[in-house]
Every structure is written in C-alpha cells, then in structure tokens.
C-alpha cells in the first residue's frame, strides 16, 4: 500500500518540479519534433501535451504507473485536435506490440524508472523500422566535483523525489541500448543547482 505522501504530496511536488521554467524550455526543444503515431514514456502530469503539433502527430499514447499523475494528464493543456490515449503502464514493460510507433518521446523519465536499460530496450522494440527516439533528460554531470555531490545527495533525493536518480548517464545509455544518436546536445539548466541541472537531449534511431 502506498503512503499518503506517495499518493497525494509527491505527485504535486513532481508536477511542480517538472513544470518549472527551465524544464519546460527543454521540453520545447524536443517534443515539437514528434510526428506520426507517438508514444510518450512516463507521461506524468501531461506537461508535454501542449507542445505536440496535431498537424504532424496522428495520436499520442502515454504510459505512466501513477494513477494520480495520469489523472492530471487527462486534463492537461493540449492543442485542439490532438488525439491522446493515456494508459497505466511502465516504461520497462510496455503494453504495445512490436513496431507500433513512428516516434517515442522520453523526457525526464529515465531518472526514475526501475531499469533505464529495460525501458530503452522496450522503446526500441515498439519503434517501427526507421522510427525516432526523442529524449531530454537530467542525469550524471561531466564535472567530477558535481558528480561527487550527486552521488552524496542521491540517496536522500530519491526518497523525496519519487525514486529520481541524479547519477544516471543519459546519451551514453541511449547509445548502449542500440540506438544511433544524432545531434546530441547538453547543458546545465539555468537557475538550477548543478547537482540537479545537468541535461542532455537529442534524437536517435535503432542502429
């Protein structure tokens, strides 16, 4: 049984954090690139929905294990005409057939899944041949001093932030999962503590 904090407080905290100005600016760099039949991993409260272009996107399927966050996503802002289907599920065990999607979108999700490798393998499985994996995540910083602080803070941070990890590599993990990455970019998010703010984003296709 989940606690009151997990059911009621943590979804609100995650919703606020994931809708902060620096993170929303990151979402805008990635989500509008999506086209065709799209799957969003860890749709959460639906912060990305407003950035999909219904003239390019046939439909958006979203999965998330949190009933509270899925309920928020159902009423989240979105452009008129965007077809959205939100389902209970985890990124590591997607309830979809092989080669079902033209595009998989993953933003600020790999930090909190149980197994990034399994989630990325599932994303590759459900992508059509030539499909695109669009990602934007936060994770392990390249600066040794920052990375040491991330390791120190991670146990406490995970307990208050829904299992969010600070020390997971991002683009390297995507490449290791059998994707060919193109146009990868990275930066520390402005106005964000460096231990929380290293972000990488890009586009990848199954290699």
PAZAPA-4460 file (N, C-alpha, C; in steps of 0.05 Angstrom, whole numbers, plus 32768, in hexadecimal, padded with zeros to 4 digits):
% residues 207
    n_x    n_y    n_z   ca_x   ca_y   ca_z    c_x    c_y    c_z   seq   type   mol
   8011   7FE8   8000   8000   8000   8000   8012   8019   8000     1      X     A
   800C   802C   7FEF   801B   8044   7FEE   8014   8057   8004     2      X     A
   8026   8068   800C   8021   807A   8022   8012   8093   8019     3      X     A
   8008   80A2   802C   7FFB   80BC   8026   800D   80CE   8016     4      X     A
   8027   80CF   801E   803A   80DF   8010   803C   80D7   7FF3     5      X     A
   803F   80BD   7FEE   8041   80B3   7FD3   8029   80B8   7FC2     6      X     A
   8011   80B7   7FCE   7FF8   80BA   7FBF   7FF1   80D7   7FBA     7      X     A
   7FF6   80E8   7FCD   7FEB   8103   7FCC   8000   811A   7FCA     8      X     A
   8016   8117   7FD9   8029   812D   7FDB   803E   812A   7FC4     9      X     A
   804A   8113   7FC1   805F   810F   7FAD   8055   8116   7F91    10      X     A
   803D   810D   7F88   8034   8115   7F6D   8033   8133   7F69    11      X     A
   802B   8142   7F7D   802A   815F   7F7B   8046   816B   7F79    12      X     A
   8059   8160   7F8A   8075   816A   7F89   8081   8164   7F6D    13      X     A
   807D   814C   7F63   8088   8144   7F49   807C   8156   7F34    14      X     A
   8061   815A   7F36   8054   816B   7F22   805F   8187   7F21    15      X     A
   8065   8192   7F38   8070   81AE   7F39   808D   81AE   7F2F    16      X     A
   809D   819A   7F37   80B9   819A   7F2E   80BB   8195   7F10    17      X     A
   80AA   8184   7F05   80AB   817D   7EE9   809F   8193   7ED7    18      X     A
   8092   81A7   7EE4   8087   81BD   7ED5   8096   81D7   7EDA    19      X     A
   80AE   81D5   7EE6   80BE   81ED   7EEB   80C7   81F9   7ED0    20      X     A
   80CC   8213   7ED0   80D3   8221   7EB7   80EB   8214   7EA8    21      X     A
   8101   820E   7EB6   8118   8202   7EA7   8111   81E8   7E9A    22      X     A
   8101   81D7   7EA8   80FA   81BD   7E9D   80E6   81C0   7E86    23      X     A
   80D3   81D2   7E89   80C0   81D6   7E73   80CF   81E0   7E59    24      X     A
   80E3   81F0   7E5D   80F3   81F9   7E46   8101   81E1   7E38    25      X     A
   8109   81CE   7E48   8116   81B6   7E3D   8101   81A5   7E2E    26      X     A
   80EA   81A3   7E39   80D5   8193   7E2B   80CF   819F   7E0F    27      X     A
   80CF   81B9   7E0D   80C9   81C6   7DF3   80DE   81C0   7DDE    28      X     A
   80F7   81B9   7DE7   810C   81B2   7DD4   8108   8197   7DC7    29      X     A
   80F7   8186   7DD4   80F5   816A   7DCC   80DA   8162   7DC1    30      X     A
   80C5   8168   7DD1   80AA   815D   7DCC   809F   8166   7DB0    31      X     A
   80A2   817F   7DA8   8097   8186   7D8E   80A2   8177   7D76    32      X     A
   80B9   8169   7D79   80C4   8159   7D64   80B4   8140   7D5E    33      X     A
   80A3   8137   7D71   8095   811E   7D6F   8081   811F   7D58    34      X     A
   807E   8108   7D4B   806B   8106   7D34   8061   80E9   7D32    35      X     A
   804A   80E6   7D25   803E   80CB   7D21   8031   80C1   7D3A    36      X     A
   8032   80A8   7D3E   8026   809B   7D56   803C   809B   7D6B    37      X     A
   8036   80A9   7D81   804A   80AF   7D96   8044   80A1   7DB0    38      X     A
   8059   8097   7DBD   8057   808C   7DD8   8068   809E   7DEA    39      X     A
   805C   80A6   7E00   806C   80B5   7E14   806F   80A4   7E2D    40      X     A
   8089   809F   7E34   808F   8090   7E4C   808D   80A1   7E65    41      X     A
   8080   8098   7E7A   807E   80A8   7E92   8070   80C2   7E8D    42      X     A
   8058   80C2   7E83   804B   80DB   7E7C   8045   80ED   7E94    43      X     A
   8046   80E1   7EAC   8043   80F1   7EC4   8029   8101   7EC4    44      X     A
   802B   811B   7ECA   8014   812D   7ECB   800D   8139   7EB0    45      X     A
   801A   8130   7E9B   8013   8139   7E80   8020   8154   7E78    46      X     A
   8037   815B   7E84   8043   8175   7E7F   804B   8178   7E61    47      X     A
   8050   8161   7E53   8058   8163   7E37   8041   8167   7E24    48      X     A
   8029   8161   7E2C   8013   8160   7E19   800F   817A   7E09    49      X     A
   8013   8190   7E17   800F   81AA   7E0A   8022   81B0   7DF3    50      X     A
   8038   81A0   7DF2   804D   81A6   7DDE   804C   8194   7DC5    51      X     A
   803A   8180   7DC5   8037   8170   7DAD   8028   817F   7D97    52      X     A
   802F   817B   7D7E   8023   8188   7D67   800F   8175   7D5B    53      X     A
   7FF5   817A   7D5E   7FE1   8167   7D53   7FE1   8166   7D35    54      X     A
   7FEE   8179   7D27   7FF0   8177   7D0A   8004   8162   7D02    55      X     A
   8016   815A   7D14   802A   8146   7D0E   8026   812C   7D1D    56      X     A
   8018   812D   7D34   8015   8116   7D45   7FFA   8109   7D41    57      X     A
   7FFA   80F0   7D3A   7FE1   80E0   7D36   7FD3   80DC   7D51    58      X     A
   7FE3   80D4   7D65   7FD8   80CE   7D80   7FEF   80CD   7D94    59      X     A
   7FE9   80D2   7DAD   7FFD   80CF   7DC2   7FF2   80BB   7DD7    60      X     A
   8001   80A6   7DDA   7FFC   8092   7DEF   800F   8098   7E06    61      X     A
   8005   809A   7E1E   8016   809F   7E35   8013   8089   7E4A    62      X     A
   8029   8080   7E56   8028   806D   7E6C   8035   8079   7E85    63      X     A
   8029   8072   7E9C   8034   807A   7EB6   8029   8068   7ECB    64      X     A
   8039   8060   7EDF   802F   804E   7EF4   8020   805D   7F0A    65      X     A
   8020   8077   7F0B   8013   8086   7F20   7FF7   808F   7F18    66      X     A
   7FE3   8084   7F26   7FC7   808B   7F21   7FC2   80A9   7F25    67      X     A
   7FCF   80B4   7F39   7FCC   80D1   7F3F   7FD7   80E2   7F28    68      X     A
   7FEE   80DB   7F1E   7FF9   80EB   7F08   7FEA   80E6   7EEE    69      X     A
   7FE0   80CE   7EEA   7FD0   80C9   7ED2   7FB7   80DA   7ED2    70      X     A
   7FAB   80DD   7EEA   7F93   80ED   7EEC   7F99   810A   7EE5    71      X     A
   7FB0   8114   7EED   7FB8   812F   7EE6   7FBC   8132   7EC8    72      X     A
   7FC8   811D   7EBC   7FCD   811E   7E9F   7FB3   811F   7E8F    73      X     A
   7F9E   8112   7E99   7F85   8111   7E8B   7F79   812D   7E87    74      X     A
   7F7F   813F   7E99   7F74   815A   7E97   7F8A   816F   7E90    75      X     A
   7FA2   8166   7E89   7FB8   8178   7E83   7FB2   8188   7E69    76      X     A
   7FBE   81A0   7E68   7FBB   81B0   7E50   7FC6   81A2   7E38    77      X     A
   7FB7   81A4   7E21   7FC0   8198   7E08   7FB3   81A7   7DF1    78      X     A
   7FBE   81A7   7DD9   7FB2   81B5   7DC2   7F99   81A6   7DB9    79      X     A
   7F87   81B5   7DAE   7F6E   81AA   7DA4   7F74   8196   7D8D    80      X     A
   7F67   8180   7D8E   7F6B   816C   7D79   7F80   8157   7D7E    81      X     A
   7F8E   8159   7D95   7FA3   8146   7D9C   7F95   812D   7DA8    82      X     A
   7F99   8116   7D9C   7F8E   80FD   7DA6   7FA1   80F1   7DBB    83      X     A
   7F96   80ED   7DD3   7FA7   80E4   7DEA   7F9A   80CB   7DF7    84      X     A
   7FAB   80B7   7DFC   7FA2   809F   7E0A   7FB6   809A   7E20    85      X     A
   7FAD   809B   7E39   7FBF   8098   7E50   7FB8   807E   7E5E    86      X     A
   7FCD   806E   7E63   7FC9   8053   7E6E   7FDB   804E   7E86    87      X     A
   7FD2   803C   7E97   7FE2   8033   7EAD   7FF8   8021   7EA2    88      X     A
   8010   8026   7EAA   8026   8015   7EA0   8041   8020   7EA9    89      X     A
   8056   8010   7EA6   8071   8018   7EAB   8081   8017   7E92    90      X     A
   8096   8027   7E92   80A8   8029   7E7A   80B6   800E   7E76    91      X     A
   80BA   7FFF   7E8B   80C9   7FE6   7E89   80B8   7FCE   7E7E    92      X     A
   809E   7FD2   7E7D   808C   7FBC   7E74   8075   7FC9   7E65    93      X     A
   807A   7FD3   7E4D   8065   7FE2   7E3F   804F   7FD0   7E34    94      X     A
   8036   7FD8   7E37   801F   7FC7   7E2E   8019   7FCB   7E10    95      X     A
   802D   7FCA   7DFF   802A   7FCF   7DE2   8039   7FBA   7DD2    96      X     A
   8030   7FB5   7DBA   803C   7FA2   7DA8   8057   7FAD   7D9D    97      X     A
   8068   7F9B   7D93   8080   7FA3   7D86   807A   7FB6   7D6F    98      X     A
   808D   7FC8   7D6A   808C   7FDA   7D53   8071   7FE8   7D50    99      X     A
   8067   7FF4   7D66   804D   8001   7D66   804E   801F   7D62   100      X     A
   8065   802C   7D66   8066   8049   7D67   807B   8054   7D55   101      X     A
   8074   806C   7D4A   8087   807B   7D3A   809B   808A   7D4B   102      X     A
   8093   8090   7D63   80A4   80A1   7D74   809F   809B   7D91   103      X     A
   80B4   8099   7DA1   80B2   8096   7DBE   80BF   80AF   7DCB   104      X     A
   80B0   80BC   7DDD   80BA   80D3   7DEB   80BF   80CC   7E08   105      X     A
   80D6   80D5   7E12   80DE   80CE   7E2D   80EB   80E7   7E39   106      X     A
   80DC   80F5   7E4B   80E7   810D   7E57   80E5   810B   7E76   107      X     A
   80FC   810E   7E83   80FE   810E   7EA0   80F0   80F5   7EAC   108      X     A
   80F6   80DE   7EA0   80EA   80C5   7EA8   80FE   80B0   7EB0   109      X     A
   8115   80AF   7EA1   8129   809A   7EA6   8135   809D   7EC2   110      X     A
   8133   80B4   7ECE   813E   80B8   7EE8   812F   80A8   7EFE   111      X     A
   8116   80A1   7EF9   8106   8095   7F0E   80FB   8079   7F07   112      X     A
   8100   806F   7EEF   80F8   8054   7EEA   8109   8040   7EF9   113      X     A
   80FE   8027   7EFD   810E   8013   7F0B   8127   800B   7EFC   114      X     A
   8124   8009   7EE2   813B   8000   7ED1   813C   8010   7EB7   115      X     A
   814E   8024   7EB5   8150   8032   7E9C   8156   8020   7E84   116      X     A
   8166   800C   7E88   816D   7FFA   7E72   8154   7FEB   7E68   117      X     A
   8143   7FE2   7E7A   812B   7FD4   7E72   8117   7FE7   7E64   118      X     A
   8115   8000   7E6E   8104   8014   7E62   810D   801A   7E46   119      X     A
   8127   801D   7E42   8131   8024   7E27   812E   800C   7E14   120      X     A
   8131   7FF4   7E1F   812D   7FDC   7E0E   8110   7FDA   7E05   121      X     A
   80FD   7FE1   7E17   80E1   7FE1   7E10   80DB   7FF7   7DFB   122      X     A
   80E7   800E   7DFF   80E3   8024   7DEB   80EC   801B   7DD0   123      X     A
   8103   800E   7DCF   810D   8004   7DB5   80FA   7FEF   7DA9   124      X     A
   80F0   7FDE   7DBA   80DE   7FC8   7DB1   80C5   7FD3   7DA4   125      X     A
   80B9   7FE8   7DAF   809F   7FF1   7DA5   80A2   8005   7D8E   126      X     A
   80BA   800E   7D88   80BE   8020   7D72   80BD   8011   7D57   127      X     A
   80B1   801E   7D44   80B1   8013   7D29   80CD   8015   7D1D   128      X     A
   80D4   8006   7D09   80EE   8009   7CFC   80F2   8026   7CF3   129      X     A
   8108   8032   7CFA   810C   804E   7CF3   80FF   8061   7D05   130      X     A
   80F1   8058   7D1A   80E4   806A   7D2D   80F8   807A   7D3D   131      X     A
   80EE   808E   7D4A   8100   80A1   7D59   80FA   80A0   7D77   132      X     A
   810F   80A1   7D86   810E   80A3   7DA3   8118   80BF   7DAB   133      X     A
   8106   80D0   7DB5   810C   80EB   7DBD   810E   80EC   7DDC   134      X     A
   8125   80F6   7DE6   8129   80F6   7E03   8134   8111   7E0D   135      X     A
   812D   8116   7E26   8138   812C   7E35   8137   8124   7E52   136      X     A
   814E   8123   7E5F   814F   8118   7E7A   8163   8128   7E8B   137      X     A
   8162   8124   7EA5   8177   812E   7EB6   8185   8117   7EC2   138      X     A
   819F   811A   7EC9   81AD   8104   7ED4   81CA   810B   7EDB   139      X     A
   81DC   80F7   7ED7   81F7   80F9   7EE1   8206   8110   7ED3   140      X     A
   8211   8122   7EE3   8220   8139   7ED9   823C   8130   7ED0   141      X     A
   8248   813E   7EBD   8262   8137   7EB4   8279   8141   7EC6   142      X     A
   8273   8154   7ED7   8287   815F   7EE9   828A   814E   7F02   143      X     A
   82A2   8145   7F07   82A6   8132   7F1E   829C   813D   7F39   144      X     A
   82A0   8156   7F3E   8297   8162   7F57   8279   8161   7F5A   145      X     A
   826B   8168   7F45   824E   8167   7F45   8244   814A   7F48   146      X     A
   8251   8138   7F39   8249   811C   7F3A   824C   8110   7F56   147      X     A
   8261   8118   7F64   8265   810E   7F80   824E   8117   7F91   148      X     A
   8246   8130   7F8F   822F   813A   7F9E   8215   812D   7F97   149      X     A
   8212   8127   7F7D   81FA   8118   7F75   81F9   80FD   7F83   150      X     A
   8210   80EF   7F84   8211   80D5   7F91   820A   80D7   7FAF   151      X     A
   8214   80EC   7FBC   820F   80F0   7FD8   81F1   80F6   7FDE   152      X     A
   81E5   8106   7FCC   81C9   810E   7FD1   81B4   80FB   7FC7   153      X     A
   81BC   80E9   7FB5   81A8   80D8   7FA8   8197   80C8   7FBB   154      X     A
   81A2   80BB   7FCF   8190   80AB   7FE1   817A   80BB   7FED   155      X     A
   8180   80D3   7FF7   816B   80E4   8003   8158   80EE   7FED   156      X     A
   8163   80F6   7FD7   8153   8101   7FC1   813F   80EC   7FB7   157      X     A
   8147   80D3   7FB4   8135   80BE   7FAA   811D   80BB   7FBD   158      X     A
   8122   80BD   7FD7   810D   80B8   7FEA   80F7   80CE   7FEA   159      X     A
   80FE   80E6   7FE1   80EB   80FB   7FE1   80E0   8102   7FC6   160      X     A
   80ED   80F7   7FB1   80E6   80FF   7F96   80DD   80E8   7F84   161      X     A
   80CF   80D5   7F90   80C3   80BF   7F81   80D7   80AD   7F74   162      X     A
   80EE   80A8   7F81   8102   8096   7F76   8114   80A2   7F60   163      X     A
   8114   80BC   7F5E   8124   80CA   7F4A   8142   80C7   7F51   164      X     A
   8151   80BE   7F3D   816E   80BB   7F40   817D   80D3   7F34   165      X     A
   8193   80DA   7F40   81A4   80F0   7F37   81BC   80E7   7F27   166      X     A
   81C3   80CD   7F28   81DD   80C5   7F1E   81DB   80B2   7F05   167      X     A
   81C4   80B2   7EF8   81C1   80A1   7EE1   81CC   80AF   7EC8   168      X     A
   81DD   80A2   7EB8   81E6   80AE   7E9F   81CF   80AE   7E8B   169      X     A
   81CF   80C1   7E79   81B8   80C5   7E68   81BD   80BB   7E4B   170      X     A
   81CA   80CC   7E3B   81CF   80C5   7E1F   81DF   80AB   7E1D   171      X     A
   81F2   80A6   7E2F   8201   808D   7E2E   81EF   8075   7E32   172      X     A
   81DB   8078   7E42   81C8   8062   7E47   81B7   805D   7E2E   173      X     A
   81AF   8072   7E21   819F   8070   7E08   81AF   8061   7DF3   174      X     A
   81C8   8069   7DF0   81DA   805C   7DDC   81DF   803E   7DE4   175      X     A
   81E2   8039   7DFD   81E8   801E   7E06   81D0   800B   7E02   176      X     A
   81B8   8017   7DFF   819F   8007   7DFB   819B   8000   7DDE   177      X     A
   81AE   8008   7DCD   81AC   8000   7DB1   81A0   8016   7D9F   178      X     A
   81A2   802F   7DA8   8199   8045   7D98   81B0   8054   7D8C   179      X     A
   81AC   805F   7D74   81C0   8071   7D68   81B6   808D   7D6E   180      X     A
   81C6   809C   7D7E   81BE   80B6   7D87   81C8   80CB   7D73   181      X     A
   81B7   80DF   7D6D   81C0   80F5   7D5C   81B8   8110   7D69   182      X     A
   81C9   8123   7D66   81C3   813E   7D70   81BF   8140   7D8E   183      X     A
   81CE   8131   7D9D   81CC   8132   7DBB   81D7   814D   7DC5   184      X     A
   81C9   8159   7DD8   81D1   8172   7DE4   81D0   816F   7E02   185      X     A
   81DD   8182   7E10   81DE   8180   7E2D   81E3   819B   7E39   186      X     A
   81DB   819F   7E53   81E0   81B8   7E61   81D7   81B5   7E7E   187      X     A
   81E1   81C7   7E8F   81D5   81CA   7EA9   81BD   81DD   7EA7   188      X     A
   81A7   81D4   7EB2   818F   81E5   7EB1   8193   81FF   7EC1   189      X     A
   818C   8216   7EB5   818F   822F   7EC4   817C   8230   7EDB   190      X     A
   8186   823D   7EF0   8175   8241   7F08   8170   8227   7F17   191      X     A
   8181   8213   7F13   817D   81F9   7F1F   8197   81F0   7F2C   192      X     A
   8197   81E5   7F44   81B0   81DB   7F50   81BD   81C7   7F3E   193      X     A
   81D7   81C8   7F3B   81E5   81B7   7F28   81E0   819A   7F2D   194      X     A
   81DD   8192   7F47   81D9   8175   7F4D   81BF   816B   7F41   195      X     A
   81AC   817D   7F3C   8192   8176   7F31   818F   817D   7F14   196      X     A
   81A1   818E   7F0A   819C   819C   7EF1   81AB   8193   7ED8   197      X     A
   81BA   817D   7ED9   81C7   8175   7EC0   81B3   8167   7EAE   198      X     A
   81B0   8171   7E95   819C   8167   7E83   81A9   8160   7E68   199      X     A
   81A0   814A   7E5C   81A8   8142   7E41   818F   813C   7E31   200      X     A
   818F   8143   7E17   8178   813D   7E06   8182   8138   7DEA   201      X     A
   8171   812A   7DDB   8178   8124   7DBF   8163   8111   7DB2   202      X     A
   816B   8106   7D9C   815A   80F5   7D8C   816A   80DC   7D85   203      X     A
   815D   80C5   7D85   816B   80AC   7D80   8159   8099   7D70   204      X     A
   8165   8087   7D61   8157   8073   7D52   8163   8058   7D59   205      X     A
   8153   8043   7D58   815F   8028   7D5C   8176   8023   7D49   206      X     A
   818D   801B   7D54   81A5   8017   7D43   81A2   7FFE   7D32   207      X     A
***
